[in-house]
Structures are given as C-alpha cells and as structure tokens.
C-alpha cells in the first residue's frame, strides 16, 4: 500500500449521506440517488406475481424464477456501477475524505424507511471508500454519529437547538447566514474532523470520539 499523502482543509472533502440525495459534499455538490430498486419495482412485482401462479416443480416456474433473478442482478449491477464510479472520483480528487459513522443496521429497523435505505446501498459505498482510500494512499476520517453537524452554523458556530428534520434551510440568528441543511452538515463534518488534527494520524481510518471534540465556542 502507498504511504498516506498529507492533507489540509483545502484538500479535504466532507460527505453527508442522505435519502433524497445520495450524497452532499462540503463543496456544495449534490449527487442524485439512482434508486435502481424503485425503478424496477413495478416490473419485479409483476414478474413475482406470475411466478406465484406457476406450478411448483414445473419448467415454466424455473424459467420465471431465473427471469426474476436477472432483474435482481440488474438492480445490483446498476447500484455497484454507480458506487464504484462515484467512490473512485471522490478518492482521486481529494487527499482526505470525512464522513459520519452512521448506524445503518439500526436505521434499517425503521420499517417506513427500510426499503429506501436499502435502495441507497450506503454500507456498500462506505466499504468502497475505505479500501480505495488505502489503495490510493488517501485518508478516510469518520466522526461520531451523534455530532450536531446539521444544527451548527459553519460560519459562526451558533448551535440551533430548534432545528427540526423537516427544516431543509435555515438562517443563523447570530450571523444571519443562510444555510442549506445538508451542505452545512457536510461542511461541519469536514471541519469537525480537522478540528483535532493533533488526534489525526494520516495512517488508516481514524474515528474521532464526540467526547473529545466539542470546542467551547459551539456551546451556546
């Protein structure tokens, strides 16, 4: 494996993963979610309905089973192709990548969002970032999942305790800066990770614990 390259704020990118958009970066870019399962869902349900009417053990049932397997394979291929291209682009264009350490297994317990979360395929994308960062000598930094990245103004550090999930934009009461919720979170994820550079070793994946990383200026 190559040696880790040095990084600073200009060469570090913050990533905030979501459902509406697959990824939001600290540069303000928003990557749409291809949603391959949602695109093929009607076709998949139709073919599964046909399978249920086929006689068990018959050749026609086996043909129908193979047809459904090919649809699942296509969904997986679309998702994998998208994630490989995006992860390589992010790794090659930045020296360090920062992200939240999300509890995806816990999120899947929410039955209202489980299908959408599975369609995103966030866990697979994170794995690709991890091993590709090793291949190319880049650094992947993860911060704790309970960091208030969306509620902190990245300009003045004001902590907006009243921010709710449905608020997609907000104006900081202190410095009056207008924020896009997701872009602001991505910027904070980057800055939170770099704030404790003395804790960051440029070797491997580093996780910064929340208890070590809250400056007094952010506590209002």
ROTOR-96069 format. One record per atom (N, C-alpha, C): z, x, y. Coordinates in steps of 0.001 Angstrom, whole numbers, padded with zeros to 6 digits, always signed. Layout:
BEGIN
ZXY/...
This chain:
BEGIN
+000000+000838-001191/+000000+000000+000000/+000000+000881+001252/-000736+000494+002304/-000747+001289+003537/+000582+001197+004271/+000830+002175+005146/+002040+002143+005964/+001938+001015+006984/+003106+000467+007362/+003127-000618+008335/+002756-000090+009724/+001881-000823+010424/+001483-000424+011767/+002531-000903+012770/+002638-000204+013895/+003593-000596+014928/+003110-001864+015622/+004051-002633+016167/+003683-003881+016835/+004552-004108+018063/+004063-004927+018971/+004810-005345+020158/+004470-006806+020441/+004912-007318+021567/+004714-008740+021865/+003239-009103+021961/+002427-008193+022523/+001006-008477+022700/+000261-008503+021373/+000752-007782+020393/+000048-007712+019109/+000730-008545+018027/+001670-009411+018455/+002386-010291+017526/+002021-011742+017800/+001830-012509+016765/+001493-013924+016926/+002577-014786+016282/+002903-015901+016927/+003845-016871+016379/+003088-018042+015777/+003525-018503+014612/+002864-019606+013921/+003837-020757+013727/+003391-021957+014093/+004176-023173+013863/+003338-024100+013001/+003790-024385+011789/+003030-025227+010870/+003423-026685+011041/+002428-027573+010927/+002693-028990+011123/+001882-029845+010169/+001846-031152+010453/+001088-032098+009634/-000154-032593+010372/+000018-032928+011668/-001131-033364+012459/-002144-032235+012556/-001660-031048+012903/-002464-029830+012865/-001883-028927+011772/-002762-028231+011077/-002290-027341+010023/-001454-026212+010611/-001909-025701+011755/-001274-024532+012335/-001435-024552+013847/-000371-024173+014551/-000422-023993+016005/+000058-022576+016285/-000675-021829+017102/-000333-020439+017364/+000268-020276+018757/+000937-019152+018956/+001526-018853+020262/+000460-018583+021314/-000788-018402+020885/-001895-018229+021824/-002428-019568+022327/-001905-020672+021785/-002342-021999+022201/-003423-022597+021325/-003800-021891+020259/-004836-022412+019358/-004230-023418+018383/-004988-024480+018113/-004559-025492+017150/-005619-025613+016067/-005198-025378+014821/-006121-025407+013682/-005969-026741+012965/-007050-027493+012878/-007005-028800+012231/-006794-028667+010729/-006145-029670+010170/-005896-029709+008731/-007105-030338+008033/-007751-029626+007091/-008941-030205+006421/-008628-031426+005559/-007381-031588+005105/-006951-032730+004301/-007920-033063+003163/-008146-032141+002237/-009106-032400+001147/-008705-033542+000229/-007383-033712-000013/-006940-034802-000873/-007224-036152-000233/-006946-036267+001060/-007174-037531+001770/-008656-037893+001767/-009525-036874+001890/-010968-037118+001907/-011473-037632+000563/-010844-037168-000513/-011315-037532-001862/-010477-038632-002498/-009490-039163-001770/-008520-040078-002380/-009151-041379-002864/-010044-041982-002076/-010678-043234-002468/-011521-043043-003728/-012260-041953-003756/-013091-041652-004922/-012215-041395-006144/-011118-040683-005934/-010209-040353-007034/-009590-041615-007625/-009157-042538-006761/-008570-043794-007236/-009588-044629-007998/-010819-044638-007505/-011882-045404-008170/-012155-044870-009570/-012248-043541-009681/-012537-042938-010987/-011350-043073-011942/-010125-043018-011413/-008947-043209-012259/-008855-044643-012758/-009319-045593-011917/-009370-046989-012356/-010343-047181-013510/-011478-046480-013442/-012456-046547-014537/-011871-045956-015812/-011099-044869-015658/-010501-044220-016826/-009533-045162-017553/-008803-045961-016778/-007805-046849-017379/-008439-047941-018248/-009754-048199-018042/-010439-049241-018807/-011195-048679-020014/-011191-047359-020143/-011877-046755-021280/-010977-046776-022516/-011590-046914-023661/-010839-046956-024914/-010288-045575-025235/-009003-045519-025597/-008366-044248-025912/-009017-043590-027125/-009288-042294-026989/-009906-041536-028070/-011414-041587-028072/-012034-042381-027186/-013491-042503-027162/-014133-041352-026377/-015436-041130-026638/-016180-040074-025924/-016317-040419-024434/-016488-041695-024139/-016631-042113-022738/-015351-041845-021947/-014198-042039-022605/-012936-041749-021925/-012792-040246-021649/-013226-039441-022604/-013142-037992-022418/-014068-037530-021292/-015276-038134-021214/-016212-037815-020131/-015618-038175-018775/-014966-039328-018722/-014359-039786-017473/-013184-038882-017080/-012425-038430-018073/-011302-037527-017812/-011793-036214-017203/-012916-035696-017745/-013499-034459-017224/-013997-034662-015785/-014557-035839-015528/-015062-036145-014191/-013920-036130-013161/-012768-036696-013544/-011596-036701-012650/-011067-035274-012458/-011088-034480-013512/-010629-033085-013418/-011476-032299-012424/-012779-032587-012383/-013677-031888-011455/-013385-032270-010002/-012956-033512-009795/-012581-033926-008434/-011342-033166-007993/-010350-033072-008886/-009144-032308-008567/-009474-030834-008314/-010394-030301-009091/-010801-028904-008918/-011470-028706-007549/-012292-029655-007150/-012958-029562-005849/-011936-029594-004712/-010929-030479-004824/-009875-030566-003799/-009156-029222-003678/-008814-028639-004822/-008117-027352-004842/-008982-026237-004254/-010268-026235-004579/-011174-025199-004078/-011342-025266-002561/-011456-026484-002027/-011578-026654-000574/-010336-026119+000118/-009144-026466-000426/-007877-026027+000164/-007738-024500+000101/-008066-023930-001062/-007936-022481-001242/-008900-021716-000338/-010141-022185-000232/-011144-021526+000613/-010695-021522+002070/-010204-022655+002542/-009725-022780+003922/-008556-021833+004179/-007597-021795+003262/-006409-020962+003462/-006721-019475+003385/-007612-019075+002491/-007977-017664+002388/-008657-017171+003665/-009587-017961+004185/-010305-017555+005397/-009371-017495+006603/-008495-018495+006725/-007581-018542+007870/-006544-017425+007796/-005958-017216+006615/-004923-016184+006477/-005492-014788+006735/-006689-014510+006255/-007287-013193+006493/-007589-012989+007975/-008070-014049+008640/-008362-013961+010070/-007094-013639+010863/-005992-014320+010550/-004723-014095+011260/-004198-012689+011003/-004242-012248+009751/-003744-010919+009394/-004556-009815+010069/-005873-009959+010090/-006740-008910+010644/-006682-008835+012172/-006371-009940+012832/-006401-009971+014294/-005055-009646+014937/-003986-009510+014134/-002647-009276+014686/-001937-008189+013884/-001009-007491+014567/-000246-006441+013894/+001009-007003+013223/+001534-008097+013768/+002714-008743+013181/+002556-010252+013281/+003068-010961+012301/+002989-012420+012241/+004396-012960+012084/+004744-013954+012886/+006081-014541+012811/+005965-016028+012487/+006920-016532+011703/+006894-017935+011292/+008300-018387+010951/+008474-019703+010861/+009751-020268+010424/+009818-020252+008901/+011016-020053+008376/+011233-020091+006929/+011506-021537+006534/+010442-022305+006290/+010560-023737+006027/+011000-024019+004598/+011800-025065+004442/+012227-025527+003120/+011237-026593+002648/+010114-026145+002110/+009049-027079+001737/+009461-027965+000570/+010214-027420-000379/+010677-028234-001517/+011566-029377-001035/+012417-029084-000062/+013270-030118+000498/+012472-031167+001256/+011429-030733+001964/+010575-031661+002713/+009823-032606+001785/+009498-032135+000590/+008758-032968-000360/+009590-034119-000907/+010914-034060-000698/+011768-035168-001151/+011617-036400-000263/+011017-036217+000910/+010727-037349+001793/+009480-038058+001261/+009679-039209+000610/+008572-039877-000060/+007505-040388+000911/+007876-040587+002178/+006905-041056+003167/+005931-039956+003570/+006372-038698+003451/+005545-037571+003903/+005103-036660+002765/+005562-036930+001543/+005321-036007+000427/+003834-035754+000188/+003025-036816+000216/+001592-036642-000052/+000924-035819+001046/+001290-036087+002311/+000707-035342+003432/+001108-033873+003385/+002374-033609+003033/+002860-032225+002946/+002155-031489+001810/+001971-032171+000680/+001274-031555-000456/-000184-031271-000107/-000801-032185+000652/-002198-032013+001040/-002366-030801+001953/-001363-030521+002777/-001403-029353+003657/-001399-028062+002837/-000570-028023+001793/-000502-026833+000947/+000126-025649+001647/+001202-025904+002398/+001833-024859+003205/+002392-023704+002402/+002971-023994+001236/+003578-022936+000418/+002533-021920-000030/+001357-022403-000424/+000285-021503-000847/-000208-020634+000296/-000275-021208+001490/-000728-020453+002660/+000269-019347+003011/+001568-019656+002931/+002606-018659+003224/+002537-017506+002228/+002311-017825+000951/+002173-016769-000060/+000999-015850+000257/-000093-016435+000728/-001278-015624+001076/-000973-014713+002261/-000232-015218+003241/+000147-014380+004379/+001014-013206+003924/+001908-013463+002968/+002828-012425+002507/+002102-011273+001836/+001267-011593+000853/+000640-010475+000129/-000482-009820+000930/-001156-010578+001808/-002210-009961+002627/-001628-009072+003720/-000444-009426+004211/+000215-008554+005189/+000560-007210+004546/+000908-007221+003260/+001171-005979+002529/-000120-005192+002328/-001184-005868+001968/-002468-005207+001734/-002969-004468+002972/-002808-005111+004144/-003401-004568+005375/-002398-003806+006236/-001178-003606+005748/-000191-002839+006495/+000360-003578+007700/+000388-004905+007665/+000916-005708+008758/+002328-006182+008408/+003037-006713+009383/+004426-007139+009180/+004543-008655+009331/+005184-009286+008366/+005457-010722+008425/+006950-010917+008648/+007309-011592+009748/+008713-011807+010104/+009013-013301+010032/+010080-013665+009332/+010485-015059+009228/+011813-015272+009944/+011904-016368+010696/+013170-016724+011329/+013764-017921+010597/+015035-018200+010816/+015715-019297+010141/+015112-020650+010469/+015174-021558+009505/+014546-022877+009669/+015277-023767+010674/+016520-023433+011019/+017281-024288+011932/+017268-023781+013373/+016417-022808+013679/+016289-022339+015054/+015700-023463+015925/+016223-023675+017149/+015721-024754+018014/+014440-024356+018743/+013418-023997+017993/+012195-023456+018605/+011468-024477+019484/+011528-025754+019128/+010838-026786+019912/+011608-027159+021174/+012925-027004+021151/+013778-027507+022232/+014092-026477+023314/+013691-025226+023108/+013963-024178+024084/+012747-023966+024967/+012929-023956+026271/+011842-023633+027202/+011543-022141+027078/+010318-021799+026727/+009978-020388+026536/+009855-019635+027858/+009936-020375+028975/+009797-019752+030294/+011145-019358+030884/+012128-020280+030825/+013430-020005+031450/+014594-020038+030455/+014364-020524+029229/+015418-020546+028224/+016266-021798+028222/+015890-022828+028992/+016657-024079+029028/+016607-024767+027664/+017765-025260+027193/+017859-025937+025903/+017838-027450+026132/+016732-028087+025752/+016567-029529+025943/+017111-030267+024717/+018381-030641+024780/+019038-031304+023644/+018520-032720+023415/+017882-033317+024424/+017438-034713+024329/+016026-034851+023765/+015398-033748+023389/+014032-033813+022883/+014012-034469+021503/+013188-035504+021352/+013054-036228+020082/+011739-035858+019398/+011635-036232+018116/+010470-035864+017328/+009176-036454+017887/+009234-037646+018483/+008027-038286+018984/+007586-037746+020343/+008386-036895+020971/+008011-036292+022248/+007082-035109+021983/+005793-035278+022236/+004828-034209+021970/+004659-033285+023169/+005029-033757+024353/+005014-032926+025554/+006299-033170+026324/+006767-032165+027051/+007949-032352+027884/+007929-031365+029047/+008632-031739+030108/+008725-030907+031305/+010145-030364+031400/+010267-029074+031565/+011578-028439+031647/+012288-028879+032930/+013489-029453+032831/+014218-029894+034024/+014636-028731+034934/+014696-027538+034385/+015177-026389+035151/+014056-025695+035932/+012966-025335+035228/+011875-024601+035900/+010635-025460+036122/+010665-026728+035634/+009590-027700+035808/+008276-027282+035146/+008361-026441+034153/+007158-026042+033410/+006845-027096+032363/+005571-027494+032281/+005144-028486+031296/+004847-027790+029965/+005371-028364+028882/+005214-027753+027560/+004495-028680+026601/+003577-028136+025841/+003113-028770+024622/+004147-028412+023560/+004703-029402+022909/+005823-029167+021989/+005521-028098+020943/+004343-028180+020307/+004018-027280+019207/+003706-025866+019683/+002974-025757+020797/+002663-024433+021337/+003944-023747+021808/+004824-024517+022453/+006108-023972+022898/+006922-023461+021704/+006900-024207+020594/+007627-023787+019391/+007058-022486+018844/+005722-022366+018833/+005087-021150+018316/+005436-019929+019170/+005457-020120+020492/+005819-019017+021395/+007268-018599+021151/+008143-019583+020996/+009564-019275+020760/+009785-018598+019413/+009035-019015+018403/+009148-018370+017096/+008811-016884+017217/+007745-016593+017963/+007382-015186+018191/+008475-014441+018949/+008960-015042+020053/+009940-014366+020896/+011304-014253+020217/+011694-015279+019436/+012959-015214+018706/+012945-014033+017734/+011819-013863+017055/+011713-012795+016063/+011738-011417+016713/+011102-011287+017863/+011028-009991+018534/+012262-009684+019376/+013082-010691+019623/+014246-010515+020497/+015237-009497+019941/+015316-009432+018621/+016234-008492+017972/+015439-007376+017297/+014690-006651+018071/+013831-005617+017497/+014641-004524+016803/+015889-004355+017215/+016708-003357+016537/+017067-003776+015118/+016905-005097+014793/+017155-005568+013430/+015888-005573+012596/+014752-005372+013257/+013474-005482+012556/+013020-004112+012101/+012830-003988+010803/+012205-002795+010264/+010746-003134+010016/+009854-002253+010345/+008434-002541+010159/+008004-002321+008722/+008920-002488+007814/+008591-002373+006393/+008890-003705+005719/+007848-004349+005211/+008040-005572+004430/+008333-006794+005272/+008714-007863+004599/+009034-009126+005246/+010494-009122+005649/+010763-009436+006921/+012119-009414+007450/+012525-010822+007830/+013746-011224+007511/+014255-012534+007929/+015450-012323+008835/+015402-012962+010009/+016479-012825+010969/+017403-014022+010832/+018667-013796+010607/+019620-014873+010437/+019949-015507+011783/+020090-016846+011769/+020347-017578+013008/+021622-017115+013684/+022639-016769+012906/+023931-016402+013479/+023876-015096+014252/+022825-014300+014021/+022728-013011+014686/+021854-013052+015924/+021197-014194+016188/+020085-014168+017077/+020089-015161+018236/+021201-015588+018731/+021210-016552+019822/+021800-015919+021080/+020948-015526+022020/+021447-014961+023264/+022196-015999+024070/+023121-015556+024883/+023950-016478+025673/+023126-017280+026666/+022015-016687+027154/+021227-017362+028184/+020597-018659+027681/+020464-018827+026346/+019856-020036+025811/+020863-021156+025655/+022129-020876+025797/+023155-021905+025598/+023471-022539+026951/+023068-023804+027087/+023272-024495+028371/+024456-025447+028273/
